[in-house]
């Protein structure tokens, strides 16, 4: 359960960090958006190293599924756009795959 919290928190920081760059470059907001963006991306990388997975590639695979679901939550809560049914179906497959990789015995 601790790993799911770490993956989810890492996803938030990565999405926020990338959104900060998106905000500066695509939305033409202040260059100062890059400061929390850099800090957020550093926190993302740090948190991902704290999961209890032996191999980085497996951690990234698990994280990928959680990242996709977290991105759709960002779409809804921050950008105020409702994901469509295909977003939700695709995300469900990704989460199922991530949980399978995380919890199945080795």
mmCIF file of the C-alpha atoms, coordinates in Angstrom:
data_MODEL
# 
_entry.id   MODEL 
# 
loop_
_atom_site.group_PDB 
_atom_site.id 
_atom_site.type_symbol 
_atom_site.label_atom_id 
_atom_site.label_alt_id 
_atom_site.label_comp_id 
_atom_site.label_asym_id 
_atom_site.label_entity_id 
_atom_site.label_seq_id 
_atom_site.pdbx_PDB_ins_code 
_atom_site.Cartn_x 
_atom_site.Cartn_y 
_atom_site.Cartn_z 
_atom_site.occupancy 
_atom_site.B_iso_or_equiv 
_atom_site.pdbx_formal_charge 
_atom_site.auth_seq_id 
_atom_site.auth_comp_id 
_atom_site.auth_asym_id 
_atom_site.auth_atom_id 
_atom_site.pdbx_PDB_model_num 
ATOM 1   C CA . UNK A 1 1   ? 0.000   0.000   0.000   1.00 0.00 ? 1   UNK A CA 1 
ATOM 2   C CA . UNK A 1 2   ? 2.931   2.338   0.738   1.00 0.00 ? 2   UNK A CA 1 
ATOM 3   C CA . UNK A 1 3   ? 4.164   1.862   -2.829  1.00 0.00 ? 3   UNK A CA 1 
ATOM 4   C CA . UNK A 1 4   ? 0.801   2.884   -4.289  1.00 0.00 ? 4   UNK A CA 1 
ATOM 5   C CA . UNK A 1 5   ? 0.963   6.108   -2.265  1.00 0.00 ? 5   UNK A CA 1 
ATOM 6   C CA . UNK A 1 6   ? 4.531   6.716   -3.480  1.00 0.00 ? 6   UNK A CA 1 
ATOM 7   C CA . UNK A 1 7   ? 3.606   6.038   -7.117  1.00 0.00 ? 7   UNK A CA 1 
ATOM 8   C CA . UNK A 1 8   ? 0.527   8.278   -6.862  1.00 0.00 ? 8   UNK A CA 1 
ATOM 9   C CA . UNK A 1 9   ? 2.445   11.100  -5.193  1.00 0.00 ? 9   UNK A CA 1 
ATOM 10  C CA . UNK A 1 10  ? 5.241   10.792  -7.756  1.00 0.00 ? 10  UNK A CA 1 
ATOM 11  C CA . UNK A 1 11  ? 2.630   11.004  -10.522 1.00 0.00 ? 11  UNK A CA 1 
ATOM 12  C CA . UNK A 1 12  ? 1.225   14.217  -9.058  1.00 0.00 ? 12  UNK A CA 1 
ATOM 13  C CA . UNK A 1 13  ? 4.669   15.807  -8.938  1.00 0.00 ? 13  UNK A CA 1 
ATOM 14  C CA . UNK A 1 14  ? 5.550   14.709  -12.470 1.00 0.00 ? 14  UNK A CA 1 
ATOM 15  C CA . UNK A 1 15  ? 2.260   15.917  -13.889 1.00 0.00 ? 15  UNK A CA 1 
ATOM 16  C CA . UNK A 1 16  ? 2.530   19.235  -12.043 1.00 0.00 ? 16  UNK A CA 1 
ATOM 17  C CA . UNK A 1 17  ? 6.139   19.658  -13.158 1.00 0.00 ? 17  UNK A CA 1 
ATOM 18  C CA . UNK A 1 18  ? 5.295   18.976  -16.781 1.00 0.00 ? 18  UNK A CA 1 
ATOM 19  C CA . UNK A 1 19  ? 2.208   21.176  -16.549 1.00 0.00 ? 19  UNK A CA 1 
ATOM 20  C CA . UNK A 1 20  ? 4.405   24.020  -15.292 1.00 0.00 ? 20  UNK A CA 1 
ATOM 21  C CA . UNK A 1 21  ? 6.427   23.779  -18.508 1.00 0.00 ? 21  UNK A CA 1 
ATOM 22  C CA . UNK A 1 22  ? 3.197   23.443  -20.522 1.00 0.00 ? 22  UNK A CA 1 
ATOM 23  C CA . UNK A 1 23  ? 1.886   26.536  -18.770 1.00 0.00 ? 23  UNK A CA 1 
ATOM 24  C CA . UNK A 1 24  ? 4.988   28.550  -19.606 1.00 0.00 ? 24  UNK A CA 1 
ATOM 25  C CA . UNK A 1 25  ? 5.472   27.374  -23.185 1.00 0.00 ? 25  UNK A CA 1 
ATOM 26  C CA . UNK A 1 26  ? 1.967   26.622  -24.450 1.00 0.00 ? 26  UNK A CA 1 
ATOM 27  C CA . UNK A 1 27  ? -0.158  28.913  -22.303 1.00 0.00 ? 27  UNK A CA 1 
ATOM 28  C CA . UNK A 1 28  ? 2.375   31.785  -22.397 1.00 0.00 ? 28  UNK A CA 1 
ATOM 29  C CA . UNK A 1 29  ? 2.421   32.186  -18.609 1.00 0.00 ? 29  UNK A CA 1 
ATOM 30  C CA . UNK A 1 30  ? 5.308   33.643  -16.624 1.00 0.00 ? 30  UNK A CA 1 
ATOM 31  C CA . UNK A 1 31  ? 8.784   32.126  -16.789 1.00 0.00 ? 31  UNK A CA 1 
ATOM 32  C CA . UNK A 1 32  ? 8.492   31.769  -13.015 1.00 0.00 ? 32  UNK A CA 1 
ATOM 33  C CA . UNK A 1 33  ? 6.271   28.732  -13.604 1.00 0.00 ? 33  UNK A CA 1 
ATOM 34  C CA . UNK A 1 34  ? 9.516   26.892  -14.372 1.00 0.00 ? 34  UNK A CA 1 
ATOM 35  C CA . UNK A 1 35  ? 10.786  27.153  -10.785 1.00 0.00 ? 35  UNK A CA 1 
ATOM 36  C CA . UNK A 1 36  ? 8.082   24.982  -9.194  1.00 0.00 ? 36  UNK A CA 1 
ATOM 37  C CA . UNK A 1 37  ? 8.234   22.859  -12.349 1.00 0.00 ? 37  UNK A CA 1 
ATOM 38  C CA . UNK A 1 38  ? 11.893  21.970  -11.791 1.00 0.00 ? 38  UNK A CA 1 
ATOM 39  C CA . UNK A 1 39  ? 11.357  21.375  -8.073  1.00 0.00 ? 39  UNK A CA 1 
ATOM 40  C CA . UNK A 1 40  ? 8.348   19.186  -8.759  1.00 0.00 ? 40  UNK A CA 1 
ATOM 41  C CA . UNK A 1 41  ? 10.215  17.060  -11.303 1.00 0.00 ? 41  UNK A CA 1 
ATOM 42  C CA . UNK A 1 42  ? 13.088  16.561  -8.859  1.00 0.00 ? 42  UNK A CA 1 
ATOM 43  C CA . UNK A 1 43  ? 10.602  15.427  -6.190  1.00 0.00 ? 43  UNK A CA 1 
ATOM 44  C CA . UNK A 1 44  ? 9.011   13.057  -8.707  1.00 0.00 ? 44  UNK A CA 1 
ATOM 45  C CA . UNK A 1 45  ? 12.358  11.408  -9.469  1.00 0.00 ? 45  UNK A CA 1 
ATOM 46  C CA . UNK A 1 46  ? 13.252  11.166  -5.784  1.00 0.00 ? 46  UNK A CA 1 
ATOM 47  C CA . UNK A 1 47  ? 9.921   9.592   -4.811  1.00 0.00 ? 47  UNK A CA 1 
ATOM 48  C CA . UNK A 1 48  ? 10.142  7.008   -7.564  1.00 0.00 ? 48  UNK A CA 1 
ATOM 49  C CA . UNK A 1 49  ? 13.410  5.753   -6.073  1.00 0.00 ? 49  UNK A CA 1 
ATOM 50  C CA . UNK A 1 50  ? 11.643  5.010   -2.765  1.00 0.00 ? 50  UNK A CA 1 
ATOM 51  C CA . UNK A 1 51  ? 9.331   2.248   -4.009  1.00 0.00 ? 51  UNK A CA 1 
ATOM 52  C CA . UNK A 1 52  ? 10.073  -1.303  -2.886  1.00 0.00 ? 52  UNK A CA 1 
ATOM 53  C CA . UNK A 1 53  ? 10.589  -2.677  -6.395  1.00 0.00 ? 53  UNK A CA 1 
ATOM 54  C CA . UNK A 1 54  ? 13.948  -4.304  -7.053  1.00 0.00 ? 54  UNK A CA 1 
ATOM 55  C CA . UNK A 1 55  ? 14.281  -3.243  -10.690 1.00 0.00 ? 55  UNK A CA 1 
ATOM 56  C CA . UNK A 1 56  ? 13.868  0.240   -12.143 1.00 0.00 ? 56  UNK A CA 1 
ATOM 57  C CA . UNK A 1 57  ? 12.160  -1.072  -15.285 1.00 0.00 ? 57  UNK A CA 1 
ATOM 58  C CA . UNK A 1 58  ? 9.464   -2.786  -13.236 1.00 0.00 ? 58  UNK A CA 1 
ATOM 59  C CA . UNK A 1 59  ? 8.968   0.373   -11.144 1.00 0.00 ? 59  UNK A CA 1 
ATOM 60  C CA . UNK A 1 60  ? 8.549   2.403   -14.346 1.00 0.00 ? 60  UNK A CA 1 
ATOM 61  C CA . UNK A 1 61  ? 6.037   -0.103  -15.743 1.00 0.00 ? 61  UNK A CA 1 
ATOM 62  C CA . UNK A 1 62  ? 3.909   0.041   -12.592 1.00 0.00 ? 62  UNK A CA 1 
ATOM 63  C CA . UNK A 1 63  ? 4.247   3.793   -12.465 1.00 0.00 ? 63  UNK A CA 1 
ATOM 64  C CA . UNK A 1 64  ? 3.129   4.103   -16.084 1.00 0.00 ? 64  UNK A CA 1 
ATOM 65  C CA . UNK A 1 65  ? -0.311  2.684   -15.359 1.00 0.00 ? 65  UNK A CA 1 
ATOM 66  C CA . UNK A 1 66  ? -0.776  4.868   -12.315 1.00 0.00 ? 66  UNK A CA 1 
ATOM 67  C CA . UNK A 1 67  ? 0.492   7.903   -14.239 1.00 0.00 ? 67  UNK A CA 1 
ATOM 68  C CA . UNK A 1 68  ? -2.151  7.432   -16.924 1.00 0.00 ? 68  UNK A CA 1 
ATOM 69  C CA . UNK A 1 69  ? -4.980  7.345   -14.392 1.00 0.00 ? 69  UNK A CA 1 
ATOM 70  C CA . UNK A 1 70  ? -3.509  10.309  -12.498 1.00 0.00 ? 70  UNK A CA 1 
ATOM 71  C CA . UNK A 1 71  ? -3.257  12.271  -15.765 1.00 0.00 ? 71  UNK A CA 1 
ATOM 72  C CA . UNK A 1 72  ? -6.969  11.799  -16.374 1.00 0.00 ? 72  UNK A CA 1 
ATOM 73  C CA . UNK A 1 73  ? -7.685  12.962  -12.831 1.00 0.00 ? 73  UNK A CA 1 
ATOM 74  C CA . UNK A 1 74  ? -5.566  16.052  -13.571 1.00 0.00 ? 74  UNK A CA 1 
ATOM 75  C CA . UNK A 1 75  ? -7.582  16.555  -16.763 1.00 0.00 ? 75  UNK A CA 1 
ATOM 76  C CA . UNK A 1 76  ? -10.790 16.523  -14.728 1.00 0.00 ? 76  UNK A CA 1 
ATOM 77  C CA . UNK A 1 77  ? -9.841  18.368  -11.540 1.00 0.00 ? 77  UNK A CA 1 
ATOM 78  C CA . UNK A 1 78  ? -7.313  20.914  -12.817 1.00 0.00 ? 78  UNK A CA 1 
ATOM 79  C CA . UNK A 1 79  ? -8.190  21.448  -16.459 1.00 0.00 ? 79  UNK A CA 1 
ATOM 80  C CA . UNK A 1 80  ? -11.942 20.972  -15.850 1.00 0.00 ? 80  UNK A CA 1 
ATOM 81  C CA . UNK A 1 81  ? -12.437 18.645  -18.794 1.00 0.00 ? 81  UNK A CA 1 
ATOM 82  C CA . UNK A 1 82  ? -14.299 15.365  -18.340 1.00 0.00 ? 82  UNK A CA 1 
ATOM 83  C CA . UNK A 1 83  ? -12.509 12.260  -19.645 1.00 0.00 ? 83  UNK A CA 1 
ATOM 84  C CA . UNK A 1 84  ? -14.585 10.339  -22.177 1.00 0.00 ? 84  UNK A CA 1 
ATOM 85  C CA . UNK A 1 85  ? -15.523 6.668   -21.927 1.00 0.00 ? 85  UNK A CA 1 
ATOM 86  C CA . UNK A 1 86  ? -12.471 5.595   -23.950 1.00 0.00 ? 86  UNK A CA 1 
ATOM 87  C CA . UNK A 1 87  ? -10.175 7.485   -21.598 1.00 0.00 ? 87  UNK A CA 1 
ATOM 88  C CA . UNK A 1 88  ? -11.738 5.650   -18.663 1.00 0.00 ? 88  UNK A CA 1 
ATOM 89  C CA . UNK A 1 89  ? -11.705 2.234   -20.337 1.00 0.00 ? 89  UNK A CA 1 
ATOM 90  C CA . UNK A 1 90  ? -8.087  2.620   -21.421 1.00 0.00 ? 90  UNK A CA 1 
ATOM 91  C CA . UNK A 1 91  ? -7.072  3.854   -18.001 1.00 0.00 ? 91  UNK A CA 1 
ATOM 92  C CA . UNK A 1 92  ? -8.787  0.866   -16.380 1.00 0.00 ? 92  UNK A CA 1 
ATOM 93  C CA . UNK A 1 93  ? -6.697  -1.515  -18.467 1.00 0.00 ? 93  UNK A CA 1 
ATOM 94  C CA . UNK A 1 94  ? -3.541  0.373   -17.491 1.00 0.00 ? 94  UNK A CA 1 
ATOM 95  C CA . UNK A 1 95  ? -4.359  0.317   -13.784 1.00 0.00 ? 95  UNK A CA 1 
ATOM 96  C CA . UNK A 1 96  ? -5.185  -3.394  -13.963 1.00 0.00 ? 96  UNK A CA 1 
ATOM 97  C CA . UNK A 1 97  ? -1.841  -4.058  -15.620 1.00 0.00 ? 97  UNK A CA 1 
ATOM 98  C CA . UNK A 1 98  ? 0.049   -1.920  -13.111 1.00 0.00 ? 98  UNK A CA 1 
ATOM 99  C CA . UNK A 1 99  ? -1.591  -3.692  -10.160 1.00 0.00 ? 99  UNK A CA 1 
ATOM 100 C CA . UNK A 1 100 ? -0.859  -7.065  -11.717 1.00 0.00 ? 100 UNK A CA 1 
ATOM 101 C CA . UNK A 1 101 ? 2.817   -6.192  -12.085 1.00 0.00 ? 101 UNK A CA 1 
ATOM 102 C CA . UNK A 1 102 ? 2.923   -4.782  -8.547  1.00 0.00 ? 102 UNK A CA 1 
ATOM 103 C CA . UNK A 1 103 ? 1.104   -7.533  -6.641  1.00 0.00 ? 103 UNK A CA 1 
ATOM 104 C CA . UNK A 1 104 ? 1.666   -10.800 -8.492  1.00 0.00 ? 104 UNK A CA 1 
ATOM 105 C CA . UNK A 1 105 ? 4.191   -13.150 -6.868  1.00 0.00 ? 105 UNK A CA 1 
ATOM 106 C CA . UNK A 1 106 ? 7.648   -13.419 -8.378  1.00 0.00 ? 106 UNK A CA 1 
# 
